[in-house]
Amino acid sequence: MTDPTPTARAADEIDTLLPEVPLDRRGFIASSLGAGFAAAVLPVTAQTITTASDGLVAGAVKVPTKDGEMPAYRAMPAAGSGFPVVLVVSEIFGVHEYIKDVCRRFAKLGYFAIAGEFFVRQGDVSKIPEIAKIMSDVVAKVPDAQVMADLDACVAYAAATGKANVDKLAVTGFCWGGRITWLYAAHNPKVKAGGAWYGRLVGATNPLQPKNPIDLVARINAPVLGLYGDADAGIPVDTVTKMEDALAAAGKKSKIILYPDAPHAFHADYRTSYRKEAAEAAWKELIAWFKANGVA
Protein backbone atom coordinates (compact mmCIF):
# COMPACT_ATOMS: atom_id res chain seq x y z
CA MET A 1 0.00 0.00 0.00
CA THR A 2 1.31 3.45 -0.88
CA ASP A 3 1.49 6.27 1.63
CA PRO A 4 -1.51 8.60 1.63
CA THR A 5 -0.98 12.04 0.19
CA PRO A 6 0.06 14.87 2.56
CA THR A 7 -3.44 16.28 2.21
CA ALA A 8 -5.03 12.99 3.24
CA ARG A 9 -2.64 12.56 6.16
CA ALA A 10 -3.36 16.06 7.43
CA ALA A 11 -7.10 15.53 7.10
CA ASP A 12 -6.86 12.27 9.03
CA GLU A 13 -4.89 13.97 11.80
CA ILE A 14 -7.29 16.86 12.20
CA ASP A 15 -10.26 14.48 12.19
CA THR A 16 -8.93 12.98 15.40
CA LEU A 17 -9.29 16.44 16.96
CA LEU A 18 -12.61 17.32 15.33
CA PRO A 19 -14.40 13.95 15.26
CA GLU A 20 -17.28 13.46 12.88
CA VAL A 21 -20.67 13.79 14.49
CA PRO A 22 -24.05 12.67 13.19
CA LEU A 23 -25.79 15.36 11.19
CA ASP A 24 -29.25 16.53 12.14
CA ARG A 25 -31.61 14.10 10.45
CA ARG A 26 -34.25 16.78 10.11
CA GLY A 27 -32.15 17.99 7.21
CA PHE A 28 -31.75 21.64 6.36
CA ILE A 29 -33.96 24.11 8.23
CA ALA A 30 -34.02 26.58 5.34
CA SER A 31 -33.50 26.02 1.63
CA SER A 32 -32.47 29.58 0.76
CA LEU A 33 -30.70 32.60 2.18
CA GLY A 34 -32.64 35.32 3.94
CA ALA A 35 -32.89 38.83 2.54
CA GLY A 36 -31.50 41.96 4.17
CA PHE A 37 -29.99 42.01 7.64
CA ALA A 38 -30.54 39.52 10.44
CA ALA A 39 -33.37 40.40 12.82
CA ALA A 40 -31.02 40.52 15.81
CA VAL A 41 -28.99 43.44 14.39
CA LEU A 42 -31.84 45.74 13.39
CA PRO A 43 -31.92 48.66 13.05
CA VAL A 44 -28.64 49.04 11.18
CA THR A 45 -26.64 52.25 11.39
CA ALA A 46 -26.47 55.05 8.84
CA GLN A 47 -22.82 54.31 8.04
CA THR A 48 -23.65 50.84 6.64
CA ILE A 49 -21.61 50.19 3.50
CA THR A 50 -23.30 48.94 0.34
CA THR A 51 -21.18 47.56 -2.50
CA ALA A 52 -22.86 47.51 -5.91
CA SER A 53 -22.90 44.30 -7.92
CA ASP A 54 -22.19 45.96 -11.27
CA GLY A 55 -19.39 44.13 -13.06
CA LEU A 56 -19.99 41.08 -10.90
CA VAL A 57 -21.83 37.80 -10.93
CA ALA A 58 -23.29 37.77 -7.43
CA GLY A 59 -26.12 35.96 -5.73
CA ALA A 60 -27.37 32.88 -3.93
CA VAL A 61 -26.16 29.41 -4.92
CA LYS A 62 -26.60 25.86 -3.63
CA VAL A 63 -23.49 24.00 -2.47
CA PRO A 64 -23.72 20.19 -2.53
CA THR A 65 -22.81 18.56 0.79
CA LYS A 66 -22.96 14.94 1.87
CA ASP A 67 -26.48 15.40 3.29
CA GLY A 68 -28.09 17.98 1.03
CA GLU A 69 -27.64 21.35 -0.65
CA MET A 70 -26.39 24.17 1.57
CA PRO A 71 -27.44 27.74 0.71
CA ALA A 72 -24.51 30.07 0.08
CA TYR A 73 -23.71 33.46 -1.39
CA ARG A 74 -21.16 33.73 -4.20
CA ALA A 75 -19.64 36.79 -5.84
CA MET A 76 -17.00 36.99 -8.58
CA PRO A 77 -16.03 39.22 -11.51
CA ALA A 78 -18.41 38.95 -14.48
CA ALA A 79 -15.56 38.45 -16.94
CA GLY A 80 -12.64 36.08 -16.79
CA SER A 81 -11.78 32.95 -14.83
CA GLY A 82 -9.08 31.49 -12.62
CA PHE A 83 -10.04 33.77 -9.77
CA PRO A 84 -8.36 33.23 -6.39
CA VAL A 85 -10.82 31.94 -3.81
CA VAL A 86 -11.81 33.47 -0.49
CA LEU A 87 -14.05 31.52 1.88
CA VAL A 88 -16.00 34.06 3.96
CA VAL A 89 -17.26 32.82 7.34
CA SER A 90 -20.01 34.79 9.03
CA GLU A 91 -20.58 35.93 12.57
CA ILE A 92 -23.41 34.29 14.53
CA PHE A 93 -25.93 36.15 12.36
CA GLY A 94 -25.34 33.95 9.32
CA VAL A 95 -25.13 35.04 5.71
CA HIS A 96 -27.04 38.29 5.99
CA GLU A 97 -26.47 41.48 4.00
CA TYR A 98 -23.16 42.42 5.66
CA ILE A 99 -21.55 39.09 4.76
CA LYS A 100 -22.94 39.30 1.23
CA ASP A 101 -21.45 42.77 0.91
CA VAL A 102 -18.06 41.54 2.10
CA CYS A 103 -18.19 38.90 -0.66
CA ARG A 104 -18.90 41.63 -3.22
CA ARG A 105 -15.99 43.68 -1.88
CA PHE A 106 -13.67 40.74 -2.51
CA ALA A 107 -15.17 40.16 -5.94
CA LYS A 108 -14.47 43.79 -6.88
CA LEU A 109 -10.82 42.99 -6.18
CA GLY A 110 -10.85 39.99 -8.50
CA TYR A 111 -11.67 37.19 -6.06
CA PHE A 112 -14.18 34.37 -6.16
CA ALA A 113 -15.79 34.82 -2.74
CA ILE A 114 -18.22 32.36 -1.23
CA ALA A 115 -20.02 32.34 2.13
CA GLY A 116 -21.86 29.20 3.21
CA GLU A 117 -24.86 29.24 5.58
CA PHE A 118 -23.24 26.95 8.14
CA PHE A 119 -26.09 27.08 10.67
CA VAL A 120 -28.71 25.82 8.24
CA ARG A 121 -29.15 22.38 9.82
CA GLN A 122 -29.62 23.71 13.34
CA GLY A 123 -31.81 26.77 12.74
CA ASP A 124 -32.52 29.96 10.82
CA VAL A 125 -30.55 32.61 12.71
CA SER A 126 -31.74 35.38 10.40
CA LYS A 127 -35.19 35.36 12.00
CA ILE A 128 -34.22 35.14 15.68
CA PRO A 129 -34.28 38.61 17.31
CA GLU A 130 -32.35 37.76 20.51
CA ILE A 131 -28.59 37.22 20.40
CA ALA A 132 -28.68 34.99 23.50
CA LYS A 133 -31.27 32.75 21.82
CA ILE A 134 -29.20 32.54 18.63
CA MET A 135 -26.27 31.35 20.72
CA SER A 136 -28.14 28.84 22.87
CA ASP A 137 -30.62 27.46 20.35
CA VAL A 138 -28.49 27.36 17.21
CA VAL A 139 -24.80 28.24 17.36
CA ALA A 140 -24.01 26.10 20.41
CA LYS A 141 -25.41 23.09 18.55
CA VAL A 142 -23.22 23.45 15.45
CA PRO A 143 -20.32 20.94 15.44
CA ASP A 144 -16.92 22.20 14.34
CA ALA A 145 -16.52 19.03 12.26
CA GLN A 146 -19.69 19.88 10.34
CA VAL A 147 -18.37 23.38 9.56
CA MET A 148 -15.02 22.01 8.37
CA ALA A 149 -16.84 19.63 6.00
CA ASP A 150 -19.09 22.43 4.73
CA LEU A 151 -16.08 24.65 4.03
CA ASP A 152 -14.51 21.76 2.12
CA ALA A 153 -17.76 21.56 0.15
CA CYS A 154 -17.50 25.27 -0.69
CA VAL A 155 -13.99 24.70 -2.05
CA ALA A 156 -15.26 21.79 -4.15
CA TYR A 157 -18.13 23.92 -5.43
CA ALA A 158 -15.73 26.71 -6.42
CA ALA A 159 -13.51 24.27 -8.28
CA ALA A 160 -16.50 22.78 -10.12
CA THR A 161 -17.57 26.15 -11.52
CA GLY A 162 -14.51 26.33 -13.75
CA LYS A 163 -14.16 29.99 -12.75
CA ALA A 164 -12.06 29.65 -9.61
CA ASN A 165 -8.47 28.66 -8.92
CA VAL A 166 -8.62 26.71 -5.66
CA ASP A 167 -4.83 26.44 -5.63
CA LYS A 168 -5.04 30.07 -4.51
CA LEU A 169 -7.25 29.56 -1.46
CA ALA A 170 -7.82 31.89 1.48
CA VAL A 171 -10.30 31.94 4.36
CA THR A 172 -11.51 34.84 6.45
CA GLY A 173 -14.19 35.16 9.09
CA PHE A 174 -15.70 37.48 11.66
CA CYS A 175 -16.30 36.80 15.38
CA TRP A 176 -17.62 33.20 15.35
CA GLY A 177 -16.14 33.00 11.88
CA GLY A 178 -12.81 34.32 13.16
CA ARG A 179 -12.45 31.28 15.39
CA ILE A 180 -13.47 29.03 12.51
CA THR A 181 -10.81 30.66 10.31
CA TRP A 182 -8.05 29.49 12.67
CA LEU A 183 -9.58 25.99 12.78
CA TYR A 184 -9.88 25.71 9.03
CA ALA A 185 -6.28 26.79 8.54
CA ALA A 186 -5.40 23.76 10.68
CA HIS A 187 -7.87 21.50 8.86
CA ASN A 188 -7.12 22.10 5.19
CA PRO A 189 -3.47 22.05 4.08
CA LYS A 190 -4.45 23.66 0.76
CA VAL A 191 -5.25 26.97 2.46
CA LYS A 192 -2.60 29.54 1.52
CA ALA A 193 -3.63 32.35 3.89
CA GLY A 194 -6.18 33.22 6.54
CA GLY A 195 -7.63 36.36 8.08
CA ALA A 196 -9.26 35.96 11.49
CA TRP A 197 -11.31 38.94 12.66
CA TYR A 198 -11.65 38.98 16.47
CA GLY A 199 -12.31 35.26 16.79
CA ARG A 200 -12.18 33.56 20.19
CA LEU A 201 -8.81 31.91 20.82
CA VAL A 202 -9.16 30.15 24.17
CA GLY A 203 -12.02 29.01 26.36
CA ALA A 204 -14.24 26.11 27.34
CA THR A 205 -14.63 23.12 25.04
CA ASN A 206 -17.27 20.43 24.59
CA PRO A 207 -17.87 17.41 22.34
CA LEU A 208 -19.16 19.56 19.47
CA GLN A 209 -16.42 22.20 19.77
CA PRO A 210 -13.56 20.09 21.16
CA LYS A 211 -10.63 22.40 20.40
CA ASN A 212 -9.87 26.11 20.40
CA PRO A 213 -7.42 27.82 18.05
CA ILE A 214 -4.68 27.84 20.67
CA ASP A 215 -4.95 24.04 20.92
CA LEU A 216 -4.31 23.67 17.19
CA VAL A 217 -1.36 26.02 16.73
CA ALA A 218 1.06 23.23 15.87
CA ARG A 219 -1.24 22.06 13.07
CA ILE A 220 -1.92 25.42 11.43
CA ASN A 221 -0.88 24.96 7.82
CA ALA A 222 -1.18 28.49 6.45
CA PRO A 223 -0.12 31.88 7.79
CA VAL A 224 -3.11 33.50 9.50
CA LEU A 225 -3.42 37.22 10.13
CA GLY A 226 -5.33 37.91 13.33
CA LEU A 227 -7.17 41.23 13.44
CA TYR A 228 -8.18 42.11 17.00
CA GLY A 229 -9.16 45.13 19.08
CA ASP A 230 -7.56 45.96 22.40
CA ALA A 231 -10.93 47.19 23.71
CA ASP A 232 -12.72 43.92 22.96
CA ALA A 233 -14.65 43.06 26.12
CA GLY A 234 -15.21 39.49 24.99
CA ILE A 235 -11.64 38.65 23.95
CA PRO A 236 -9.22 39.88 26.63
CA VAL A 237 -5.83 41.07 25.45
CA ASP A 238 -4.10 38.46 27.59
CA THR A 239 -5.71 35.70 25.49
CA VAL A 240 -4.40 37.36 22.34
CA THR A 241 -0.95 37.49 23.91
CA LYS A 242 -1.15 33.77 24.75
CA MET A 243 -1.94 33.02 21.11
CA GLU A 244 0.92 35.20 19.89
CA ASP A 245 3.32 33.40 22.24
CA ALA A 246 2.06 29.99 21.10
CA LEU A 247 2.47 30.91 17.44
CA ALA A 248 6.00 32.16 18.05
CA ALA A 249 6.95 29.06 20.03
CA ALA A 250 5.69 26.85 17.17
CA GLY A 251 7.62 28.86 14.59
CA LYS A 252 4.48 29.85 12.70
CA LYS A 253 4.41 32.76 10.25
CA SER A 254 1.00 33.86 11.48
CA LYS A 255 0.75 37.20 13.24
CA ILE A 256 -1.79 39.26 15.14
CA ILE A 257 -2.43 42.98 14.89
CA LEU A 258 -4.09 44.61 17.90
CA TYR A 259 -5.92 47.84 17.05
CA PRO A 260 -5.96 50.51 19.78
CA ASP A 261 -9.36 51.41 21.24
CA ALA A 262 -11.13 49.04 18.84
CA PRO A 263 -14.00 47.01 20.34
CA HIS A 264 -15.36 43.67 19.25
CA ALA A 265 -16.87 43.74 15.74
CA PHE A 266 -14.98 46.89 14.77
CA HIS A 267 -15.27 45.94 11.09
CA ALA A 268 -19.08 45.54 11.23
CA ASP A 269 -20.08 48.80 9.55
CA TYR A 270 -23.79 48.18 10.16
CA ARG A 271 -23.30 48.23 13.98
CA THR A 272 -22.37 50.88 16.51
CA SER A 273 -19.17 48.92 17.22
CA TYR A 274 -17.79 49.99 13.83
CA ARG A 275 -14.51 51.91 13.91
CA LYS A 276 -13.85 53.26 10.44
CA GLU A 277 -10.14 53.93 10.79
CA ALA A 278 -9.33 50.54 12.30
CA ALA A 279 -11.65 48.69 9.90
CA GLU A 280 -10.12 50.27 6.80
CA ALA A 281 -6.57 49.75 8.05
CA ALA A 282 -7.26 46.11 8.89
CA TRP A 283 -8.89 45.47 5.49
CA LYS A 284 -5.80 46.84 3.74
CA GLU A 285 -3.58 44.63 5.90
CA LEU A 286 -5.71 41.60 5.03
CA ILE A 287 -5.61 42.14 1.28
CA ALA A 288 -1.84 42.70 1.42
CA TRP A 289 -1.51 39.52 3.52
CA PHE A 290 -3.42 37.47 0.97
CA LYS A 291 -1.29 38.82 -1.88
CA ALA A 292 1.95 38.26 0.01
CA ASN A 293 0.98 34.63 0.56
CA GLY A 294 0.02 33.82 -3.01
CA VAL A 295 -3.73 34.49 -2.99
CA ALA A 296 -4.09 37.13 -5.69
N, C-alpha and C positions, 0 to 999 in steps of 0.2 A: 504493500500500500504506500502511495506517495504521501509526503507531508501535505497538510492542508495549506492553502495560500495564507499569507500574512493577514489578509482581511478576514478570512474564516477563523484563524486562530484568535485574532483580537475580538471578534464577535463572540466566540465561545467563552473567552475569558470574562468579558463584561456581562454575559448572560448569567454567570455564577453570582454576580453582584446584584443584577436586576433580574431575578428569576421570572419566567413567564407565569402569568396568572390567567385564570379563565376569564374570557371576555363576557360582558353582560349579555345574557341570552335574550334579553328583550330587543337586542339589536340597537340601531341608531334611533335616538330620541327625535331628531329632526333630520329632514332630508335635504334642507337647503340652508344657506346663510341668512341671518336676519338683516334687515335694512336699518341704516342709520346707526346711532350710538346705543350702547347697552343701557337698559333701564336704570341700572344702579349708578350711572355717571351723569344722569340728566339733572339739571340743565347744563349744557356745555358752555364754556366761556367764550367771550367775544374774540379772543385771540386764536381760536381754533384754525389750524391750517388746512386748506383744501387744495389738493394737487389735481389739476385737470388731467383727463385721460386722452387728450389729443396727442396723436403720434404713438399711441400705445394700443395694444390689445390687452384689455383688462376686464376682469369679471369673474363670476363664480364658475367653478369647475367641480367635477366629481373625481376623487382620487380612489382607485381600487385598493382595498385592503383585504386581509385574509378573511374578514367576516362581513364585508359589505363595502359600499361606496361612501367615503368620507367627504363632506362638503369642504371646499377650500376656495381661497381667493388667489388668482394668479394675475400677474401683470408683467408685460415684457414689451420691448419696442415693436412697433407694427411692421418694420422692415428688417430683414436680416435673419441671422441664425447664429448658433454657436455661442449664445449668451452665457456668461458666468452665472451661477445659480446662488441665490440667497434664500435660505429657509428662514422665514420670519415666525417667531413664536410669541403668541399673545400674552398679555397679562391675564388675570382671572376673568376678565370680561369677554373673552373669546374674540372671534374675528368680527369685531364691529368696525365702525367707519374709520377710527384712528389707525387700526392695523391695516385696513385696506389702503389707506392713504400712504402709510409707510411703504407698502409694496409698490405703489405708483411712484413714490420718490426714488426708489431703487431702479425701477424700470426706466425712468427718465435719464438715469445714469448709465443705461445699457445693460442692466441685469435682468435675468429671469427670476422674479421674486414670487414665492408661493407661501401662503399661510394656511395651514390645516386647522380645522375646527376640532381640536383634540379632546374636547369635553363632550362630544356629541353622543357618546354611549351612556353617559351618566346623567345628562340633563342639558337643558337649554338655558345657559347663563344669561343670554341676551334679554330674557324676560323677567328675571328675578331682580326686584328693586333693592334688596338688602344685601350688602357686602358680606355680612356674617353668614347669611343663609347660602350665598354662593359658595363660600368656603366650606361650610359644614355639609351641605346637601349634595354638592357636586365635586368641587376641586379636591376635597379630602379623599374622595372615592376613586380618583383617577390614578391607576398604577403607572409608575415610571416606565416599566417595561412596555406597556401599551403605547406610551408616547414615543419611545424610541422606535418601535415598530412602525408607527404612523409616520414618523419623520423619514424613515427608510422608504416608506411607500411614496412619500412626496418626491424623494430623489428619483425613484423608479418612474414615477409619472413624468417628471421633467425630462428624463432621458428619452421616454417613449414619444414625446412630442416632436422630436427631431429638431427642435429649436434651441435646446439648451446644451451646454457643455458641462456635464456633471464632474468632469475632471477638475473643474474650477468651482469648488463647492465651499460655501460659507454658511454659517448659521448665526442668527442674532435673535435676541429675545428680551422682553421687558418684564421686570418683576418676577412673577411665576416663570415666565419665559426666560428670564435671565438665569435662573437656576438650571432650567432645562438645557440652556445653551452649554453650560459647563459639562453637564452629563452627556450631551450628545457628542461633544468633542472627545469624550472618553470612550464613547460607544462606537463611533464610525471612523475608522482610520483614513477614510477618503476625504474627510473634512480638511480643508486647507487653512481656514481661519475662522475665528469666532468673535462675537461681540456681545458681551453679557452686560445688560443694563440693570443695575441694582438688584441682582438676583441673590437670594439667600444662600449663604455659604456654609453655615454650620447650623446645628439645631437637632431637635428630636427626630428620630426615625421610626418607621413602622414597617410591617410587611409589604405594603404597597409602595412606600417610598423608603427603601432600605438604606440608601446611601445619600450623603450630602456631597457637594462639590469637593470639599476639603478631604473627604475620604477617598476620592478618585484621582487626586493630583498625579500620582505616579503613572496613571493610565491615560492621561490627557494626551491625545495624539497631535493636535494642532495648536498653534499659538492662539490664545484667547485674550482679547482686550477687555478688561473689566472697567465699566464706567459707573462710578459710585459717587454719592454725595456725602459730605462729612456732616450734614445735618439730617441724615436719614434716621428717623426715630426707630424704625423697624430693623435696621441693619447697623448695629453699633460699629464704630470705627475699629474697635479692637478685634472684631471678627474679620474685618477686611485685612488688618495687619497680620492676623494668623494665616490667612490665605496667601498673602504676599510672601511670608516667611516659608510656607510649605512649598510654594512654587519655586522659590530660590533654592531651597534645600534639595529639590528634585531636579534642578538644572533645567527647568522649563523656560521657554522663551515668552510665555505669557506675561502680561503685566497689568497692573491696575492703576487707573487714574482716579484720584479723589478730588472732586470739585468742591471748592470752598462755599459754604453757606447753601449748598444745594440739598433740598430735601428728597425724600423718596418720590419717584415718578417725575423727576425734573424735566424729562423729555416729553411728557404727556401734555401737549399744547392745549388740549381740550379741558384741562383741569387747573385748579388754582395752584397746584404744586409746580406748574411749569415755570422754568427759569430760562428765559430766552438765551442769554449769553452762554450759560453752561450747556444748554441743549445744542446750540449751534456749534460750539467748540467741540463737543463730544462727537457730534455727527461727522465733522471734518476729520477728527482723529480716527473714527471707525472706517470711513471710506479710504483714508490713507493706509490704514492697517490692512484692509482687504487687498489693496493694490500691492503693498509691500510683500504680501504673502501669496501672491500669484492668483488672486481672485479679481480679475479685471479683464 
